[in-house]
Amino acid sequence: MKKILFFTFLCCLFSACTSEEYESGDGELSYLRADFVMAYADAQKKISSAITDEGETLTLSKSLTPKWAEKADSTYRALLYYNYKKVEGEVEPISIVSVSVPKVRKTSEIKEKIYTDPVTFESAWKSSNNSFLNLGLQIKTGTADGVDNKQVIGMLCDTIIQREDGTKEVALRLYHHQNDVPEYYSASLYLSIPFDRLPCDIRTGDVVSVNINTYKGVIRKEFVY
């Protein structure tokens, strides 16, 4: 599980003649934290609670209504920024960002052209609850007159190999179609691939790898389930 934790501190300043002492800061960003969560949108498409990958239920002091939560009574994968200093059992939400959960398609079943345009790799990790393989990427993007294309991100399953010891090796590959979108600046993108949505059953000891084409060449990340 990847967490982002921010702390602010004030330190003591000393001189030969005087001494000024400062207490530790407790400002607006002192307790800012970010967790990957499963967030629930109610009948009004409002998000008032979320469950972290560690299994902790977070009750929000005020509900959020992100535009990307289009379906009521639905659960979404998201990155939640919040003040973790609980008051009366609630946390103060700062913002919530959608995390893409791409469908994993078998490469052998795809008839159209397969694109693996480069991205910038930042991180890859398995969630602490063993539910997701997470990727942190950056993609090049921008706007230009007469160009209204959208990039396409997905995940392919190239092979599923049964090993002699009874375990499996599942080889994934990042699908990325730049689709003529200008590459003027970088934008962060997170992906979460659910292990239970792979095109085969995953058990303890199985290996899942993912190949990612970057501007510096193809990199491979491997995880044992």
Backbone bond lengths (Angstrom), bond angles and torsions (degrees), N, CA, C in turn:
res aa  C-N    CA-C-N  psi(-1)  N-CA   C-N-CA  omega(-1)  CA-C   N-CA-C  phi
1 M - - - 1.457 - - 1.506 108.70 -
2 K 1.286 116.09 130.51 1.448 119.97 -179.50 1.508 109.28 -102.56
3 K 1.312 117.28 129.39 1.445 121.91 179.66 1.519 109.07 -122.53
4 I 1.335 115.00 153.23 1.446 120.42 174.88 1.513 106.07 -119.83
5 L 1.296 117.19 122.03 1.447 120.87 -174.60 1.515 108.50 -129.75
6 F 1.317 116.67 128.58 1.447 120.88 -177.93 1.522 109.35 -118.35
7 F 1.334 117.37 132.41 1.444 121.84 176.01 1.525 109.00 -128.33
8 T 1.319 117.06 145.82 1.451 121.57 174.18 1.509 108.26 -118.42
9 F 1.313 115.51 142.25 1.449 120.63 -178.06 1.525 109.71 -133.30
10 L 1.316 115.45 148.83 1.450 122.25 168.70 1.516 106.58 -114.69
11 C 1.329 117.16 138.80 1.457 120.21 -176.43 1.523 110.72 -114.37
12 C 1.331 115.56 167.50 1.460 121.62 179.55 1.519 109.76 -85.37
13 L 1.335 115.56 138.54 1.453 121.62 177.69 1.522 107.92 -111.55
14 F 1.322 115.40 133.20 1.455 119.66 -177.33 1.523 110.33 -126.63
15 S 1.336 116.11 143.78 1.459 121.39 173.10 1.512 108.04 -135.13
16 A 1.319 116.09 175.70 1.463 119.86 -176.63 1.518 111.92 -66.39
17 C 1.329 118.00 -29.26 1.451 120.17 -173.77 1.526 113.26 -107.75
18 T 1.318 117.77 -29.77 1.458 119.98 -175.19 1.509 110.57 -131.73
19 S 1.330 115.60 162.45 1.457 121.68 178.05 1.512 108.56 -139.88
20 E 1.350 116.50 121.32 1.456 121.38 178.37 1.519 108.33 -114.87
21 E 1.323 117.51 128.11 1.459 121.49 -175.24 1.519 109.68 -113.95
22 Y 1.323 116.20 137.74 1.458 122.17 -178.66 1.520 109.75 -122.64
23 E 1.314 116.85 139.05 1.457 120.93 176.10 1.521 109.87 -82.79
24 S 1.319 115.21 159.77 1.468 119.26 -179.32 1.518 110.52 -60.82
25 G 1.344 114.87 141.88 1.464 120.25 -175.48 1.516 112.80 -71.41
26 D 1.317 116.01 151.65 1.458 121.98 177.35 1.517 107.94 -138.26
27 G 1.342 114.82 46.83 1.459 121.03 -175.42 1.499 112.76 -79.86
28 E 1.322 114.67 -173.68 1.463 121.94 -174.70 1.518 112.73 -60.51
29 L 1.347 117.24 -35.25 1.460 120.43 -176.43 1.528 112.84 -100.34
30 S 1.328 117.73 5.47 1.460 120.60 -176.20 1.521 112.56 -60.58
31 Y 1.324 117.76 -32.83 1.458 121.54 -175.32 1.529 112.58 -116.79
32 L 1.309 117.15 21.76 1.460 120.11 -179.33 1.517 110.36 -68.35
33 R 1.313 115.77 129.79 1.459 122.36 -177.82 1.515 109.43 -139.24
34 A 1.321 116.79 153.69 1.459 121.63 177.27 1.519 109.31 -130.46
35 D 1.319 116.70 130.57 1.462 122.43 178.42 1.521 109.84 -131.42
36 F 1.322 115.48 144.04 1.454 120.00 169.54 1.527 107.41 -79.31
37 V 1.323 115.98 131.37 1.465 120.60 -171.10 1.523 110.96 -139.83
38 M 1.321 113.50 167.56 1.460 121.85 164.09 1.524 105.34 -105.71
39 A 1.334 116.25 115.42 1.461 121.68 -174.74 1.527 109.56 -106.82
40 Y 1.328 116.30 136.69 1.461 121.13 -177.25 1.525 110.87 -102.77
41 A 1.341 116.10 125.37 1.464 122.22 175.81 1.528 108.00 -99.10
42 D 1.330 116.83 124.01 1.460 121.54 -175.87 1.527 112.32 -80.14
43 A 1.311 116.70 -166.27 1.474 121.29 -177.05 1.517 112.51 -61.92
44 Q 1.346 117.25 -24.76 1.474 121.64 177.81 1.524 111.35 -97.53
45 K 1.323 116.95 12.28 1.461 123.75 -179.40 1.526 112.06 63.99
46 K 1.318 116.39 25.64 1.453 121.47 178.41 1.521 109.95 -98.87
47 I 1.326 115.59 139.21 1.458 121.46 178.95 1.522 108.77 -103.97
48 S 1.323 116.06 116.50 1.461 120.34 -178.86 1.524 112.29 -121.63
49 S 1.342 116.95 -2.23 1.462 120.02 177.36 1.517 109.77 -154.11
50 A 1.314 115.18 159.82 1.461 120.77 179.70 1.518 108.87 -154.75
51 I 1.325 116.22 155.87 1.467 121.85 178.76 1.525 108.29 -117.65
52 T 1.327 116.47 124.90 1.457 120.88 179.42 1.527 110.31 -75.95
53 D 1.325 115.84 168.53 1.459 119.98 178.00 1.515 112.01 -66.92
54 E 1.336 117.66 -16.25 1.464 121.26 175.22 1.517 112.13 -85.14
55 G 1.337 116.31 -3.03 1.456 120.07 178.99 1.515 114.41 90.30
56 E 1.331 118.00 7.54 1.463 120.97 179.21 1.524 110.06 -83.74
57 T 1.323 116.95 129.60 1.457 121.70 176.75 1.525 109.06 -87.58
58 L 1.326 115.87 125.06 1.459 122.03 179.02 1.523 108.98 -106.36
59 T 1.315 116.45 120.81 1.461 121.43 174.54 1.522 108.04 -96.90
60 L 1.322 116.91 124.32 1.462 121.49 -175.06 1.522 110.23 -85.53
61 S 1.327 116.21 138.51 1.461 120.99 -179.53 1.528 111.55 -69.96
62 K 1.330 115.93 -21.23 1.465 121.06 173.53 1.525 107.67 -145.54
63 S 1.313 116.01 142.70 1.463 120.02 -176.66 1.517 111.09 -76.09
64 L 1.326 114.84 155.02 1.459 122.30 177.92 1.524 108.90 -115.23
65 T 1.333 116.22 146.82 1.467 120.51 178.86 1.525 108.94 -130.74
66 P 1.324 117.95 74.25 1.468 120.45 -179.84 1.531 111.37 -70.50
67 K 1.318 116.65 146.84 1.454 121.08 -178.26 1.522 112.24 -63.90
68 W 1.348 116.69 -29.00 1.456 119.05 -176.53 1.527 113.15 -76.04
69 A 1.330 117.88 -12.31 1.475 120.47 176.17 1.522 107.79 -83.95
70 E 1.318 115.84 79.14 1.463 121.49 -170.83 1.524 113.70 -83.53
71 K 1.331 117.60 -22.23 1.457 120.27 -177.06 1.520 110.48 -109.19
72 A 1.326 115.79 132.88 1.463 120.95 177.68 1.534 110.07 -74.51
73 D 1.315 115.59 158.36 1.464 121.92 178.70 1.529 111.51 51.14
74 S 1.321 115.59 48.35 1.463 121.41 -177.94 1.517 110.58 -133.78
75 T 1.324 115.27 155.29 1.455 121.56 178.33 1.519 109.67 -107.93
76 Y 1.340 116.23 136.69 1.457 121.96 -175.53 1.531 110.32 -126.74
77 R 1.318 114.60 145.36 1.461 121.15 171.65 1.525 107.27 -82.17
78 A 1.332 116.68 131.95 1.459 119.23 -174.33 1.520 111.18 -154.03
79 L 1.320 114.91 165.53 1.456 123.48 172.56 1.523 106.47 -111.52
80 L 1.330 115.64 114.20 1.466 121.50 -174.77 1.522 110.60 -103.78
81 Y 1.328 116.01 123.50 1.460 122.16 172.96 1.529 107.19 -98.33
82 Y 1.321 116.98 130.36 1.452 118.96 -176.36 1.518 110.92 -156.84
83 N 1.323 114.75 163.02 1.458 121.70 174.14 1.519 107.17 -86.28
84 Y 1.340 117.40 113.61 1.471 119.69 -171.59 1.517 113.02 -82.75
85 K 1.329 119.14 -1.22 1.454 120.73 175.41 1.523 108.29 -76.74
86 K 1.330 115.71 100.26 1.467 120.61 -173.13 1.528 111.83 -70.61
87 V 1.312 114.57 138.28 1.460 122.32 174.53 1.521 107.22 -123.90
88 E 1.327 116.59 116.93 1.463 122.15 -177.79 1.525 111.18 54.36
89 G 1.325 116.36 39.78 1.456 121.55 175.81 1.510 115.43 78.75
90 E 1.336 117.75 5.46 1.465 121.68 -178.50 1.525 110.62 -115.89
91 V 1.333 115.22 156.05 1.462 120.81 174.51 1.521 108.64 -115.46
92 E 1.315 115.47 150.75 1.464 120.05 -178.64 1.525 109.97 -90.71
93 P 1.342 119.10 113.95 1.460 120.57 179.71 1.527 111.33 -74.49
94 I 1.320 115.42 140.70 1.462 120.97 176.13 1.526 110.08 -102.51
95 S 1.322 116.32 -50.63 1.464 121.24 176.59 1.526 108.49 -163.52
96 I 1.320 115.66 165.31 1.462 120.57 178.58 1.523 108.55 -139.75
97 V 1.323 115.67 133.22 1.465 122.31 -174.94 1.521 109.10 -118.63
98 S 1.315 115.94 135.28 1.462 120.47 178.88 1.524 110.80 -69.66
99 V 1.323 116.56 139.51 1.460 123.11 175.20 1.523 107.69 -113.17
100 S 1.315 116.74 125.80 1.459 121.17 -177.45 1.531 111.49 -68.98
101 V 1.316 115.40 136.84 1.470 121.67 176.12 1.531 106.80 -121.56
102 P 1.326 117.02 86.90 1.470 119.91 -174.27 1.522 112.52 -73.44
103 K 1.310 115.22 148.07 1.463 120.69 173.30 1.522 108.43 -74.36
104 V 1.314 117.06 137.31 1.459 121.42 178.95 1.527 108.63 -92.02
105 R 1.322 115.55 119.08 1.468 120.89 -177.98 1.527 110.41 -110.61
106 K 1.310 116.58 140.74 1.453 120.48 175.21 1.527 110.10 -69.97
107 T 1.333 115.80 129.35 1.464 120.51 -178.76 1.528 111.07 -58.93
108 S 1.320 116.68 -36.95 1.472 121.01 -177.07 1.526 112.67 -65.59
109 E 1.322 117.18 -19.24 1.465 120.47 -177.81 1.525 113.28 -95.97
110 I 1.309 117.56 -2.14 1.465 121.23 -177.40 1.520 110.09 -90.45
111 K 1.305 115.92 126.35 1.462 121.32 -178.19 1.527 112.14 -95.53
112 E 1.347 115.66 -30.39 1.458 118.56 -177.60 1.534 110.76 -79.03
113 K 1.327 115.84 174.31 1.454 121.22 -179.72 1.529 110.15 -65.41
114 I 1.330 115.43 139.87 1.456 121.17 179.15 1.528 109.50 -99.11
115 Y 1.324 115.90 127.35 1.457 121.19 -179.02 1.532 110.16 -108.59
116 T 1.309 115.74 136.62 1.470 121.74 174.15 1.530 108.11 -133.12
117 D 1.325 116.17 51.88 1.456 120.45 178.48 1.521 109.51 -60.84
118 P 1.337 118.09 147.37 1.470 120.92 -172.31 1.520 114.13 -69.44
119 V 1.329 114.16 151.90 1.465 123.63 173.62 1.526 106.73 -131.69
120 T 1.309 116.18 175.80 1.469 121.17 172.58 1.527 108.07 -102.81
121 F 1.324 116.18 122.33 1.462 120.77 -179.45 1.520 110.28 -85.70
122 E 1.342 116.28 136.32 1.456 121.11 177.50 1.524 112.66 -118.41
123 S 1.335 116.98 -45.96 1.465 118.42 -176.18 1.519 110.56 -162.48
124 A 1.328 114.35 160.18 1.467 121.87 174.61 1.519 107.76 -150.74
125 W 1.313 116.77 134.83 1.463 120.03 -179.84 1.525 110.50 -158.55
126 K 1.321 114.65 158.98 1.457 121.57 176.63 1.516 108.24 -97.28
127 S 1.326 116.63 133.59 1.456 120.09 -179.08 1.525 110.18 -63.54
128 S 1.326 116.35 150.60 1.464 121.13 -174.96 1.520 112.96 -64.30
129 N 1.336 117.64 -22.37 1.467 120.30 178.47 1.524 112.28 -90.63
130 N 1.350 115.91 7.53 1.463 121.76 176.26 1.532 112.37 63.71
131 S 1.324 116.97 26.66 1.469 120.34 -177.48 1.521 113.82 -102.05
132 F 1.348 117.13 -29.34 1.452 120.33 -173.25 1.524 112.31 -131.72
133 L 1.325 114.48 147.14 1.458 122.82 163.54 1.521 105.60 -100.74
134 N 1.317 117.65 119.26 1.457 121.76 -173.41 1.526 111.34 -109.09
135 L 1.324 115.98 141.73 1.458 121.96 177.32 1.519 109.72 -126.42
136 G 1.323 115.79 135.63 1.456 121.68 171.72 1.515 108.46 -110.34
137 L 1.319 117.12 118.57 1.462 122.52 -175.16 1.516 111.00 -129.52
138 Q 1.327 114.83 167.75 1.452 121.55 166.89 1.513 107.76 -128.62
139 I 1.323 115.41 136.10 1.461 120.08 177.21 1.523 108.71 -117.83
140 K 1.325 114.90 148.44 1.455 120.61 176.81 1.527 108.80 -82.59
141 T 1.314 116.61 136.22 1.452 120.20 -177.96 1.527 110.45 -149.48
142 G 1.301 115.67 178.38 1.456 120.95 -179.42 1.518 110.07 162.26
143 T 1.308 116.12 179.68 1.462 121.62 179.25 1.517 109.70 -127.80
144 A 1.312 114.85 153.58 1.459 121.63 177.84 1.514 108.70 -152.11
145 D 1.313 116.82 150.37 1.465 121.57 179.57 1.526 110.26 -59.52
146 G 1.313 115.56 130.90 1.456 120.95 177.43 1.507 114.68 81.58
147 V 1.326 118.12 -0.15 1.465 121.21 179.13 1.524 108.83 -113.41
148 D 1.324 115.55 116.37 1.463 120.99 -178.99 1.528 110.24 -126.44
149 N 1.332 116.02 31.66 1.457 120.54 -177.36 1.524 111.15 -81.01
150 K 1.321 115.50 160.34 1.457 121.95 175.18 1.519 109.48 -123.85
151 Q 1.315 115.87 141.62 1.448 120.20 176.55 1.528 110.48 -74.02
152 V 1.322 115.07 155.48 1.463 120.91 179.85 1.526 108.82 -122.10
153 I 1.339 115.72 126.36 1.459 122.04 178.09 1.524 108.62 -119.85
154 G 1.308 116.59 134.92 1.461 120.14 178.53 1.520 110.83 -155.49
155 M 1.316 116.30 -172.68 1.461 121.15 -179.47 1.524 109.26 -136.21
156 L 1.329 115.95 133.31 1.455 122.44 179.60 1.524 110.05 -110.69
157 C 1.312 115.50 150.12 1.460 121.84 172.26 1.517 107.36 -111.07
158 D 1.333 115.90 108.52 1.468 120.19 -176.19 1.523 112.27 -79.43
159 T 1.320 116.02 -47.95 1.472 119.43 -176.56 1.525 111.21 -146.48
160 I 1.319 114.60 153.82 1.469 122.25 171.20 1.527 106.02 -129.44
161 I 1.315 117.34 110.92 1.461 122.28 -174.98 1.526 110.19 -108.69
162 Q 1.314 115.82 127.44 1.467 121.02 176.25 1.524 108.73 -88.82
163 R 1.300 117.58 120.52 1.449 121.77 -178.46 1.534 111.50 -86.06
164 E 1.325 115.17 163.19 1.453 120.26 -178.65 1.520 112.26 -65.21
165 D 1.331 116.66 -28.18 1.471 119.18 -178.86 1.526 112.57 -83.26
166 G 1.340 116.08 4.78 1.458 120.21 177.02 1.521 114.23 95.45
167 T 1.332 117.55 -11.24 1.466 120.24 178.08 1.528 110.22 -86.29
168 K 1.317 114.74 166.91 1.465 120.82 -179.66 1.516 110.74 -116.59
169 E 1.320 115.89 154.75 1.458 122.86 171.82 1.523 107.65 -121.24
170 V 1.318 115.16 117.79 1.465 121.45 -177.94 1.523 108.22 -108.57
171 A 1.321 116.42 120.36 1.466 121.68 -178.31 1.524 110.07 -103.58
172 L 1.328 115.74 115.99 1.463 122.16 178.21 1.526 110.15 -104.82
173 R 1.326 114.96 160.71 1.458 120.23 177.74 1.525 109.20 -144.32
174 L 1.323 116.50 135.78 1.456 120.75 179.44 1.524 110.45 -73.13
175 Y 1.329 115.69 128.16 1.462 122.54 173.62 1.524 107.78 -96.57
176 H 1.342 116.28 126.98 1.463 119.96 177.69 1.523 109.92 -145.94
177 H 1.329 114.14 119.90 1.464 120.89 176.67 1.527 107.74 -111.64
178 Q 1.337 116.27 109.82 1.468 121.15 178.97 1.524 111.36 -63.51
179 N 1.334 115.32 -31.30 1.469 122.47 172.99 1.529 112.76 56.77
180 D 1.324 116.23 37.97 1.472 123.45 176.97 1.527 113.92 64.57
181 V 1.320 117.19 15.44 1.466 119.73 174.42 1.527 108.30 -70.41
182 P 1.337 118.68 130.73 1.473 120.79 -178.92 1.531 111.61 -57.92
183 E 1.328 115.93 145.37 1.462 121.58 -178.67 1.525 109.75 -105.64
184 Y 1.332 115.73 67.22 1.465 121.08 -175.64 1.523 112.81 -87.93
185 Y 1.329 117.62 -36.76 1.460 120.72 -177.67 1.524 109.23 -150.50
186 S 1.334 115.99 168.81 1.464 121.22 -176.55 1.519 111.28 -99.99
187 A 1.329 115.36 143.62 1.466 122.21 176.38 1.526 108.45 -129.55
188 S 1.325 116.13 137.42 1.466 120.70 -179.18 1.521 110.95 -74.91
189 L 1.317 115.77 145.66 1.459 122.15 179.91 1.524 108.69 -145.60
190 Y 1.337 115.87 131.80 1.461 121.07 175.07 1.525 109.36 -113.95
191 L 1.329 114.93 139.83 1.464 121.80 176.05 1.515 108.83 -123.84
192 S 1.320 117.16 141.80 1.461 122.93 172.83 1.520 108.50 -125.56
193 I 1.319 116.22 121.14 1.466 121.36 -179.78 1.530 107.62 -106.99
194 P 1.335 117.91 111.60 1.474 120.35 179.96 1.525 111.13 -68.41
195 F 1.316 116.59 129.83 1.464 119.66 179.05 1.525 111.24 -63.62
196 D 1.335 117.78 -30.44 1.461 119.25 -177.69 1.525 112.86 -80.15
197 R 1.332 117.50 1.16 1.464 120.49 176.63 1.521 112.71 -110.57
198 L 1.332 116.13 9.02 1.459 119.16 174.47 1.530 108.77 -70.54
199 P 1.331 117.76 156.64 1.469 120.09 -177.00 1.524 114.10 -75.15
200 C 1.333 117.10 27.72 1.461 122.06 175.09 1.522 107.17 -163.05
201 D 1.323 115.64 159.40 1.457 120.34 177.68 1.525 109.75 -74.00
202 I 1.330 116.46 133.98 1.454 121.37 179.24 1.523 109.21 -106.61
203 R 1.329 115.76 132.36 1.460 121.52 179.66 1.521 110.33 -126.92
204 T 1.308 115.71 167.87 1.457 121.51 -179.46 1.529 110.93 -55.33
205 G 1.326 116.26 129.36 1.455 121.37 179.68 1.512 113.68 99.26
206 D 1.340 117.43 -16.64 1.462 120.24 177.08 1.528 109.89 -68.27
207 V 1.328 115.89 151.76 1.457 122.52 -178.10 1.521 109.56 -113.47
208 V 1.327 116.08 130.18 1.461 121.78 176.05 1.520 107.61 -118.93
209 S 1.325 116.09 122.65 1.459 120.85 178.07 1.526 109.34 -117.37
210 V 1.326 115.57 155.32 1.461 120.05 177.36 1.520 108.56 -136.65
211 N 1.334 115.73 130.25 1.464 122.66 175.78 1.518 109.34 -99.09
212 I 1.335 115.68 132.30 1.457 121.29 -177.16 1.520 108.39 -128.62
213 N 1.325 116.60 122.10 1.456 120.86 177.35 1.523 109.05 -82.53
214 T 1.330 116.44 118.82 1.457 121.65 -179.43 1.521 109.76 -115.65
215 Y 1.319 115.05 174.09 1.463 120.14 178.28 1.528 111.43 -68.17
216 K 1.336 116.73 -12.51 1.460 121.41 177.99 1.524 112.02 -107.97
217 G 1.336 116.47 11.32 1.453 120.52 -179.54 1.520 111.53 112.26
218 V 1.319 116.49 176.72 1.462 122.14 -177.44 1.523 109.88 -79.63
219 I 1.336 116.09 132.58 1.453 120.80 174.10 1.530 108.55 -117.18
220 R 1.316 116.25 152.19 1.459 122.24 -178.25 1.520 109.44 -124.89
221 K 1.311 116.43 129.30 1.449 122.01 175.91 1.524 108.92 -118.66
222 E 1.322 115.97 136.60 1.467 121.29 -173.88 1.522 109.94 -126.03
223 F 1.342 115.29 139.33 1.453 121.00 -178.98 1.526 110.26 -135.56
224 V 1.315 115.77 137.71 1.457 121.11 175.80 1.508 108.07 -95.99
225 Y 1.324 116.32 127.02 1.468 120.69 -177.11 1.513 110.34 -77.17
